[in-house]
Amino acid sequence: MNPSLQILLCIAVIILVAKLLGALTGRIGLPVVLGELFAGILLGPTLIDIWSLSWFTHATSPDGTSAAAVFRVLAQIGVVLLMFYAGLETDVAMMKNTVAPAFWAATGGVILPMFGGAFLARQFGFSWQGAIFIGTILTATSVTITAQTLMNLNQLRSKVGSTILGAAVIDDVLGLIVLSLVVALAPQMASGSTTSWHNISITLGKMVVCLIAMFGLGPLVTRWALKFAPRLHGHHTETAAALVIAFAMAFEAQWLGRMAAITGAYLAGLFFAFTDAHQKITQDLQPTINALFAPIFFVSIGLDINARQLRGATVFFLLLLAIAIGGKIAGCGLGALANRFTFRESTIVGVGMIPRGEVGLITAAIGLSAGLVTRDVYTQSVILVLITTLITPPFLRFAFPKEEMSAPLALDELPNGANGLA
């Protein structure tokens, strides 16, 4: 068979397995993304190791491009699209309604896990760069599973429910800021010389210039693109214009600002979220992302890990998991407690912020590709995401008083942006 055709078959098999396992986890009330991660683990070196099979090993085109290489390129495109979509789905109104408690809850939930994870990593002999990046992986929160659980408990529009959703939005923004700083400064953090600090100041200056340019010109370019796009008289021209800007800002963030490309993509989505066309763009993009790019990216995460490697790092992993859980409960809870929430309400806010998800996985993938974390740490990060997502629903059900629970909301009552990627 033609090697190029084998590459197509490889991708078809991977997407099929991802959607089948995604459907299975969806049926039992878990996020579809978990099934897609499990698909990657199943096909990866943990179990099958698909790239070592003779059929897929020989799937190489005449120009030397392998199926694995094509798959990784698609996964990188998927990262940009996922973060652009996350920006589009950001519920700014929700964030504004609970700005004070949500901000302080999110801040505490970023600071404690980050410094706790970095401190733990240093105690186990990691370099400063690696330790700080491990802490960065712990900052991100995915509210998808929390929102679904709150919906089932009829608590989505409650005081704590609104605060959790708002805090998750702010948490993503703060997490991206931290990630961009770490990625930008990683090369200079390797040494403590005067030259290094000079380079750090230059890097920070580039970041500031890049951010000023994006915030200053981004909204203007966004509005101009949406006015110009209809003149092309084609199909989905607004969405095409949005994608041009998303990929251009992702490129600018990494090339000019030395930040993570996903920061630019997220900001592009945020700019379009303020426009009247954001709903149309979201509807155009959602099927392609859900059907193709999201499963490819999340399967690629699983393909890159070998869960059997955890055997030699059990103590470190268990302590990291404890910090990941306890850091969110304590950090977010203290932020809510400082804003006149009761102790029980503050605890619920902290529990609701436990699960990690898409941003945490993307952060870990960036760290692996940049050489900031080892493959073992990458594996532990992915398993940590799985565990924190699985334990949150029972924790939330235990935290809420039974007398406050009533009939769940209908699915179509879920606020915009709270349901995540299906």
C-alpha positions in Angstrom: 0.0 0.0 0.0 1.1 3.6 -0.7 2.8 4.9 2.4 0.8 8.2 2.2 -2.4 6.1 2.3 -1.0 4.3 5.4 -0.6 7.7 7.1 -4.2 8.5 6.4 -5.2 5.1 7.8 -3.1 5.7 11.0 -4.9 8.9 11.7 -8.3 7.3 10.9 -7.6 4.5 13.5 -6.4 7.0 16.1 -9.5 9.2 15.8 -11.8 6.2 15.8 -10.4 4.8 19.0 -10.4 8.3 20.6 -14.1 8.9 19.8 -15.1 5.4 20.9 -13.5 5.8 24.3 -14.7 9.4 24.5 -18.2 8.2 24.0 -17.8 5.6 26.7 -16.6 8.1 29.3 -19.3 10.6 28.3 -21.9 7.9 28.9 -20.8 7.5 32.5 -20.8 11.2 33.2 -17.1 12.0 32.7 -15.6 14.5 30.3 -15.0 13.2 26.8 -11.4 14.4 27.0 -10.7 11.7 29.6 -11.7 9.0 27.1 -9.5 10.6 24.4 -6.6 10.6 26.9 -7.2 6.9 27.7 -7.2 6.2 24.0 -3.7 7.7 23.8 -2.6 5.6 26.8 -4.1 2.5 25.2 -2.3 3.1 21.9 0.9 4.4 23.4 3.9 2.6 25.0 1.9 1.9 28.2 0.0 -0.9 26.4 0.0 -1.3 22.6 2.7 1.2 21.4 1.1 1.8 18.0 4.2 3.4 16.5 6.3 0.2 17.1 3.8 -2.0 15.1 5.2 -3.0 11.7 2.1 -1.6 9.8 2.5 1.9 11.3 6.3 1.8 11.4 6.4 1.6 7.6 3.8 4.4 7.2 6.4 6.8 5.7 5.8 9.0 2.7 8.3 9.1 -0.2 9.8 12.4 1.2 10.5 10.7 4.5 7.6 12.1 6.5 6.3 9.5 9.0 2.8 9.1 10.3 4.0 10.1 13.8 5.5 13.3 12.4 2.2 14.2 10.6 0.3 13.4 13.7 2.4 15.7 15.8 2.0 18.6 13.4 -1.8 18.1 13.6 -1.6 18.0 17.4 0.3 21.3 17.4 -2.4 22.9 15.3 -4.9 21.5 17.7 -3.2 23.2 20.6 -3.6 26.6 19.0 -7.2 26.0 18.0 -8.1 24.7 21.5 -6.8 27.8 23.1 -8.4 30.1 20.6 -11.7 28.3 21.2 -11.1 28.7 25.0 -10.8 32.4 24.5 -14.0 32.5 22.4 -15.9 30.7 25.1 -14.6 32.9 28.0 -17.7 34.2 29.8 -16.6 37.7 30.6 -19.9 38.6 32.2 -19.6 35.7 34.6 -16.1 36.9 35.6 -17.3 40.5 36.2 -20.3 39.4 38.4 -18.0 37.6 40.9 -14.8 39.5 40.3 -13.6 40.1 43.9 -14.1 36.6 45.4 -13.3 34.9 42.1 -10.1 36.9 41.6 -8.7 36.2 45.1 -9.8 32.5 45.0 -8.0 32.1 41.6 -4.9 34.0 42.9 -4.6 31.8 45.9 -5.2 28.7 43.8 -2.3 29.7 41.6 0.2 30.8 44.2 0.0 27.9 46.6 0.1 25.0 44.1 2.9 26.7 42.1 5.2 27.4 45.1 4.3 24.1 46.7 5.1 22.1 43.6 8.3 24.0 43.0 9.5 23.6 46.6 8.7 19.8 46.4 10.6 19.4 43.1 13.6 21.2 44.5 13.7 18.8 47.5 13.8 15.9 45.0 16.8 17.4 43.2 15.2 19.2 40.2 16.8 22.3 38.8 15.2 25.6 39.4 13.9 25.7 35.8 12.3 22.3 36.1 11.0 22.9 39.6 9.3 26.2 38.6 7.8 24.6 35.5 6.4 21.7 37.6 4.8 24.3 39.8 3.4 26.0 36.8 1.7 22.8 35.6 -0.2 22.7 38.9 -1.7 26.2 38.5 -4.3 25.4 35.7 -7.9 24.5 36.5 -10.4 22.9 34.2 -14.0 23.7 35.3 -15.7 21.4 32.8 -16.3 18.5 35.2 -17.0 20.8 38.1 -19.7 22.7 36.0 -21.4 19.4 35.1 -21.4 18.3 38.8 -22.8 21.7 39.9 -25.5 21.4 37.3 -26.5 18.0 38.6 -26.6 19.4 42.1 -28.6 22.5 41.0 -25.8 24.7 42.3 -24.5 26.2 39.0 -26.1 29.6 39.6 -25.5 29.6 43.4 -23.1 31.9 45.1 -20.3 29.3 45.2 -21.1 28.0 41.7 -20.8 31.4 40.1 -17.6 32.1 42.0 -16.1 28.8 40.9 -16.9 29.5 37.3 -15.5 33.0 37.5 -12.4 31.9 39.3 -11.8 29.3 36.7 -11.7 31.9 34.0 -9.4 34.2 35.9 -7.3 31.1 36.9 -6.7 30.3 33.2 -5.6 33.9 32.5 -3.2 33.9 35.5 -1.9 30.5 34.5 -1.2 31.6 31.0 0.7 34.7 32.3 2.8 32.5 34.6 3.4 30.0 31.7 4.5 32.7 29.3 6.9 34.1 31.9 8.4 30.7 32.6 8.8 29.8 28.9 10.3 33.2 28.1 12.7 33.2 30.9 13.7 29.5 30.9 16.8 30.0 28.7 18.1 32.8 30.9 17.4 31.0 34.2 20.1 28.5 33.5 22.8 30.7 35.0 22.9 33.5 37.5 25.5 35.6 35.8 25.2 39.4 35.2 24.8 38.7 31.5 22.0 36.3 32.3 20.1 39.0 34.2 20.7 41.4 31.4 19.2 38.9 29.0 16.2 38.4 31.4 15.5 42.2 31.3 15.6 42.1 27.5 13.2 39.1 27.4 10.8 40.8 29.8 11.0 43.9 27.7 10.1 41.9 24.6 7.1 40.3 26.4 5.8 43.7 27.5 6.2 45.2 24.0 4.5 42.1 22.5 1.6 42.3 25.0 1.1 46.0 24.5 1.1 45.5 20.7 -1.5 42.7 21.0 -3.8 44.5 23.4 -3.4 47.8 21.5 -3.8 46.5 18.0 -5.6 43.2 18.5 -9.1 44.6 19.1 -8.7 47.1 16.2 -7.5 44.4 13.8 -10.3 42.1 15.0 -13.0 44.7 14.2 -11.4 45.5 10.9 -11.2 41.9 9.9 -14.9 41.3 10.7 -15.8 44.3 8.6 -13.6 43.3 5.7 -14.4 39.5 5.7 -18.0 39.8 4.3 -16.7 41.6 1.2 -15.0 38.4 0.1 -18.4 36.9 -0.7 -17.3 33.4 0.3 -18.4 30.9 2.9 -17.3 31.2 6.5 -15.2 34.3 5.8 -15.5 35.6 9.3 -14.2 32.3 10.7 -11.4 32.3 8.2 -10.4 35.8 9.2 -10.5 34.8 12.9 -8.2 31.9 12.2 -5.7 34.1 10.4 -5.6 36.4 13.4 -5.4 33.5 15.9 -2.4 31.8 14.1 -0.7 35.2 13.5 -1.0 36.2 17.2 0.2 32.7 18.3 3.2 33.3 16.0 3.8 36.8 17.3 3.6 35.6 21.0 6.3 33.0 20.5 8.5 34.8 17.9 8.5 38.4 19.2 7.4 38.0 22.8 9.2 34.7 23.5 6.0 33.6 25.2 4.0 30.4 24.7 2.1 30.5 21.4 -1.1 29.5 23.2 -1.1 32.9 24.9 -1.5 34.7 21.6 -4.2 32.2 20.5 -6.1 32.7 23.7 -6.0 36.5 23.5 -7.2 36.3 19.9 -10.2 34.3 21.0 -10.8 36.7 23.8 -10.8 39.7 21.4 -13.4 37.9 19.2 -15.4 37.0 22.3 -16.3 40.7 22.6 -17.7 40.9 19.0 -21.1 40.1 17.7 -19.6 37.4 15.4 -18.2 35.3 18.2 -21.2 32.9 18.3 -21.0 32.3 14.6 -17.3 31.7 14.7 -17.8 29.3 17.7 -20.4 27.3 15.8 -18.2 27.1 12.7 -15.1 25.9 14.7 -16.7 23.6 17.3 -17.4 20.6 15.0 -13.9 20.6 13.4 -12.2 20.9 16.8 -14.3 18.3 18.5 -14.2 15.8 15.7 -10.6 16.2 14.6 -8.1 18.4 16.3 -9.1 18.0 20.0 -9.0 14.1 19.8 -5.7 14.2 17.9 -4.1 16.5 20.5 -5.4 14.6 23.6 -4.5 11.2 22.1 -1.0 12.6 21.4 -0.7 13.3 25.1 -1.4 9.7 25.9 0.9 8.5 23.2 3.8 10.3 24.7 3.5 8.7 28.2 4.4 5.4 29.6 2.5 4.9 32.8 4.7 1.9 33.8 7.5 4.4 34.4 5.7 5.6 37.6 6.9 2.7 39.6 10.2 4.4 40.5 8.7 7.8 41.5 5.7 6.8 43.6 6.7 9.0 46.6 7.3 12.1 44.5 4.1 11.6 42.6 1.9 11.1 45.7 3.3 14.2 47.3 2.8 16.2 44.1 -0.8 15.0 44.0 -1.3 16.0 47.6 0.0 19.5 46.8 -2.1 19.7 43.7 -5.3 18.9 45.7 -4.5 20.6 48.9 -3.0 23.7 47.2 -6.3 24.3 45.4 -8.5 23.7 48.4 -6.4 25.8 50.7 -5.5 28.6 48.3 -8.9 29.1 46.6 -10.6 28.5 49.9 -8.6 31.2 51.7 -9.3 33.6 48.9 -13.1 33.0 49.2 -12.9 33.1 53.0 -11.3 36.5 52.9 -14.4 37.7 50.9 -16.9 36.8 53.6 -17.7 33.3 52.5 -18.4 30.8 55.2 -15.9 28.1 55.9 -18.1 25.5 54.2 -18.6 27.7 51.1 -14.9 28.4 50.9 -14.1 24.7 51.1 -16.6 24.0 48.3 -15.0 26.7 46.1 -11.6 25.1 46.8 -12.9 21.6 46.0 -14.5 22.9 42.8 -11.1 24.2 41.6 -9.3 20.9 42.0 -9.6 19.3 38.5 -6.8 20.0 36.0 -7.6 19.7 32.3 -6.8 21.1 28.9 -4.5 23.9 29.9 -2.6 21.7 32.3 -2.0 19.1 29.6 -0.9 21.8 27.1 1.5 23.3 29.7 3.0 19.9 30.3 3.4 19.3 26.6 5.1 22.6 26.2 7.5 21.8 29.0 8.4 18.5 27.5 9.1 19.9 24.0 11.2 22.7 25.5 13.2 20.3 27.6 12.0 21.9 30.9 10.6 18.6 32.3 11.5 15.0 31.8 9.3 12.4 30.2 8.7 10.9 33.6 7.4 14.2 35.0 5.3 14.6 31.9 3.8 11.2 32.5 3.1 12.1 36.1 1.4 15.3 35.1 -1.0 13.6 32.7 -1.9 11.0 35.4 -2.4 13.8 37.9 -4.8 15.4 35.5 -6.8 12.2 35.2 -6.9 11.6 39.0 -7.9 15.2 39.9 -10.7 15.1 37.4 -12.0 11.8 38.6 -12.1 12.7 42.3 -13.8 16.1 42.1 -17.4 15.0 41.6 -17.6 12.8 44.7 -15.7 15.4 46.7 -18.3 18.1 45.6 -21.3 15.9 46.4 -19.9 15.3 49.9 -19.1 19.0 50.5 -22.6 20.3 49.6 -25.2 19.9 52.4 -27.9 17.5 51.2 -30.7 19.9 52.0 -29.4 22.3 49.4 -29.5 19.8 46.5 -32.6 19.7 44.3 -33.5 18.9 40.7 -30.6 19.4 38.2 -30.7 22.1 35.6 -31.4 21.2 32.0 -28.3 21.0 29.8 -29.4 24.0 27.8 -29.4 26.1 31.0 -25.6 25.7 31.3 -24.0 29.2 31.1 -22.0 30.0 28.0 -18.5 28.7 28.3 -19.1 26.4 31.3 -19.6 23.2 29.3 -16.2 23.2 27.7 -15.3 21.0 24.7 -17.7 18.0 24.3 
